[in-house]
């Protein structure tokens, strides 16, 4: 039976930042527009990121900001998008956007895409004549798979759509074009009454969800598909692997057969949007007890404590926005002071000449 009444609206979005960072400048939300003939709209030529900012006792903190921006740069490189935006500039743009927005917690969306040169328009597949644009937007986003999903878990299905072959589309890049495949997986799942779909790779092994990596727990060991299973190298996935090691939970990257999903003790999704979300059934087959498992809960607890600064992270994972902006302001002020006082001002040169003359007469 098809779920024709499947929800058409997005997850809860209470507040949206009034400004957007665009090519190094801030513009109003309503002024962020692209031409309908832009290359990206016709050929999917975009790369992007999803980044969460959490509310902590030290103010808003962006989770693994530099890693996300580095992946954005890597994705652009794979698609031959040659640009001049440095990782520092992108990180500074993100922190300033959060500060200017007044949002205590939010989701950040940096995106680089091929737009249109209206003076010399190009309409073909060849992307090179089209200029690049970079934007960063922010909004307060709720739990991706629902508020209750974090504890109760979600019902999912194995999709009839496979993940892309890595030699047909570069699955290591987080590109807009790749997400057409994700949309097929997601729409099929929703229409059939599931919260999400799990795709297999082109060999029939478990790959990932439409927008999440997947983990399986069996006999106390955590298992996740390797990069060779056509998965995006998820930053939350990497975080969970490191958390498992810190918690002394055995973790392994290896191929997973579809049938293993049905006999797993626990399953869970990971992703910036999904965070750590339990899976309670696959194809209407109950996973474990049908509730969030003990190991999933331990990982969840550690993950959420880290994101709000209540637990030390295995690495420097939090960028505290207010502190980062203060540091940047101090650097900017020092730079301006240095610019105002040149190393060889006319007065200093005159004084040096007088000292030299006096020394020579001695």
N, C-alpha and C positions, 0 to 999 in steps of 0.2 A: 504494500500500500504506500503510495507516494504522499509525502507530507506537503501538500500544496499550500498549507497555511504556514509554511516555514517562515521564521522572522526575516523580514526584508531590511530592517534597520540595523545600524551598526551598534557595537557595544556602547555602554554609557560614556558620553563625552560631555562632562559638565562645563568645562571652560576651555577656551582656545586663546592662545597668545595673540595680542592685538597687532604684533609686528612679526615680520619674517626677515631673517638674514638673507641678503641677496648679493652675491659677488662682493662681499666685504662691507656692504652697507645695510642699514635697516630701513625697511619700507613697511607701509601699512599692509595689513592682511588683505584688504580689498584691492590693493594695487599690485598684488602678486598674480600676474596674468601672463599667458603665453599665446602666441598666434596659433590659430586653428590649423595652419599649414606647417607647424613645426615638425621637424623630422621625428621627434620622440612620439608624437601622436599617431604617426602612420607606421613606424617601423620598430617601436618599442625600445629606442636607444636611450636607456637610462640605467643608472646604478644608484643604489640608495642604501640607507641604514635605518635601523630602528634601535633607539637607545632609551633606557629608562632613567629618570631622575627621581630619587626618593627623598622623602621628608625625614630629616634626622635632627638630633639635638643641636647640631652645628649648622643647621639650615639645609637647603637643598643640596643633594649630593648626586652627581651623575655616575652611574655604574659603568666602569671599564670604558671610559670615554675614549682614551687614546687607542685602545684595541679596536673599537668600532670605527674610528676615523681611519686607522691604518687599513682595515678591511675595505672601506670605501675607496681609498686610494688604490688598493690592489685590484679591486673590481674595475675601476676606471682604466687601469693599466692593461688588464686583460682585454678590454674592449677598445684599446688604442685611443683612449680619450686623453690626449696630452693637455695638461692644464698646469697652472701656476699656483694653485692653492696648496699651501703647506699643511702638514698635520697640526702645527702650532696655530696657524690662522684658523683652521676649522674648529679646533678645540676652544680657542678664544671666542670665536663666534657663537659657539654653543653655550658657553658659560655666560656670556653677556646677554644672550637671548633669554636664558632662564631668569637672570637677575632682573632684566627689564620687564619681563612678563609678570612678575609678582607671584608666579605659580610656585607653591611649596613642593609639589610633586608633579611630574609630567612625563610625557613620551615625546622624544625628539625624532624628527625625520629629516636628516640631511639627504639631499638628492643632487646628482649631477646628470645633466641630460643635454642632448643635442637639440638646439632650438632652431630659429630661422633668421637668416640675414635678410631683412626685408629689402635692403638696397640691391642685393644680389642673390635673390632666392634660388635655392636648389631643391628639387622635388624628387630626385631619384633615390635608390637604395644606398648609393655611395654616401657615407656619412661625413666624409672629410670636409666638404665645403661649408658645413653647418657649424655655427659657433656653439660653444659650450656655456651652459649656465649652471650656477650652483645656488641652491636655496636650503635653508634650514627652518623648519616650522616646529611648533610645540603646542601640545594640548594635554589636558588632564584626562587620561584614559583609564578606564576601569580594568577589571580582570578580563583578559581576552576571551576565555571560555566560560565566563560567568563567575560571579562572586562565590557561589556555593561549590564550584568545581574544585577549588583548592583543597577542600576537605572531603567532599563526597566523590570526586572523580567524575569522569565523563564516559559516555558510551560512544564507541567509534566502530568503524568498519574498515576492512581492507578494500582499497579502491580498485576499480577495474582499470584505472589509468596508471601506467608505470611512470616512475621518475625518469627524467631525461638521461639519455646516454651521455657520458662525459665527453665523448668525441663528436657529439652533435651540437650540444650547447655546453658552455663551460659552467658546470654546476658549482664550482668554487666561487664564482662571481655572484654577488647578490644583485641581479639585474631585473629590471621590470619585465623584460621579455620572458624570463624564466617563470615568472609568476602567472603567466597564462596557464601553464601546466598546473600550478597550485590552485588556480580558480576552478579548473575542471574537477580536481580532487575534492575541493571544498563544496562546490555546488552539488555534486553527486551525493556527498555525505548528508548535507542538509536536506535535500529533497527526499532522501530515504529515511529521515528521522534521526540521524546521528549528529553529534556535535562536531566530529572531525573524521577525516579519512587518513588511512596509512597507505602509502604507496610502496610498491616493490620496485627494485631496480630492474634493469634490462635482463638480468640473469635469474630473476625470481626471488632474490633475497630481500629482506626487509630494508627499506631505505629510510624514510622519514614521513612526518605528517605534511600537510600542505604548507605549514609555516613553522614547524617545530621539529627538533630532533627527538629521537625516542630512546628510552632506556628500558631494559628488561632486568628483573631480579629473579635469580634462580639459585636455590640452595645457599643463600647468603652472599652470592656474588652478583655484582652489577655488570651488565653487558650492554654495549651500545655498538651499532654498526660503524665500520671504519669509513674513512673518507672515500675509499674505492667503491662504496655502495651508493654513489651518486648523491651524497649529502652535502649540504652547505656546512662548512666548518664553523659551527655555531659557537659564539662566545659564551653563552650560557652553558652550552654543552661542555666546553673546556672548563668553565667554573665548577660545574658539578663533578667532573673527573678529578679536579684538584681537591674539592671538598671531600670526596670519597677517600682519597689518599690520606687526607688530614684526619678523617674519622676512623682510619684503619679498616675501611670497607674494601674488600678486593674489587677491583674494577678492570675490565678487559674490553678492548675494541676488537670485534670479530664479526664475521658474517652470521646473520640470524635467519633461519628458515621461517616461513610463514607459520607453520604448525607450532613453532616455539611460542608464538604469541598466545596460543590457546591454553598452553600448559604452564605458563609463567606464574611464579608466585606473586609478582607485582609488575606493573608497567607504569611508566610515567613519561610525559612530554616535557621538554625543556625549550625555552626560547625567551627572547627579550619580552615579547608580548605575553606569552603563556607562562613565563617564569618556570615554576615546577608544578605541573598539574598531573594528578593521578589519573590513570585509566582504569575504569571498573569493569568494562566489558569490551570484547572485540567480536564483531559479527554475532552479537547476542549471546556469546559464551562468556560466562562470568570469569573475571580474572581473580585468582586467589579466593579470598573471602567475599569479594565484591565490594570491598571498602579500601580506603587508603591503607597501604601496608606499613609495617614498622620501619623498614629501611627508607622507604619513600618519605615518611614523616621526619625521620632524623635528618635526611638531606634537606628537605624543605625548611625545617627549623633553622639549620645552620645557614642556609642560603638567605633566608629573610632577615636573620640577625645580622649577617654581613652587610646586606644592602642598606640597612638603616643605621649602620655604624655601631651596633651593639656587640659585635664579635669581630676580633681581628681577622682580616682576610689573608689568604695565602700569599697575596701580592698587594701592590698599591692599586686597589681596585676602585676606590672612591675619590672623585674629584669634588671637593667641597666648594660650591659655587662662590659663596661670599669671600672665602679665603683666597680662592684663585683670582677673583676680580681685584681684591686688595693688592695681591702680589703683582698683578699686571699693571695696576695703577701706579704702584711704586716704581716699577721698571720704566713706565712711560714718563713719569715725572723726572726720574734720573736722566733719561734720554733727552728730555727737553732742556734740563739744566745744563747738560753737557753741550747741547747745541747752542745755547745762549752764550756759553763761555768757551770760545775757541781756544785751542792749545796755544796758538801764536797770535794774540791780539795785538793791535798797533801799540798799545801801552806797554805790554810785556816785551815787545820787540825793542821799543825805545829804551826801556829799563835795562834790557840785556846788553844793548849797544853801549850804554853809559858805563855799565859795570866792566865791559871788555876794555873800553878806553882807559878807565881808571887802573885796571890791572896792567895794561901795557905801559902806562907812564911810570908805574912802580918799578 
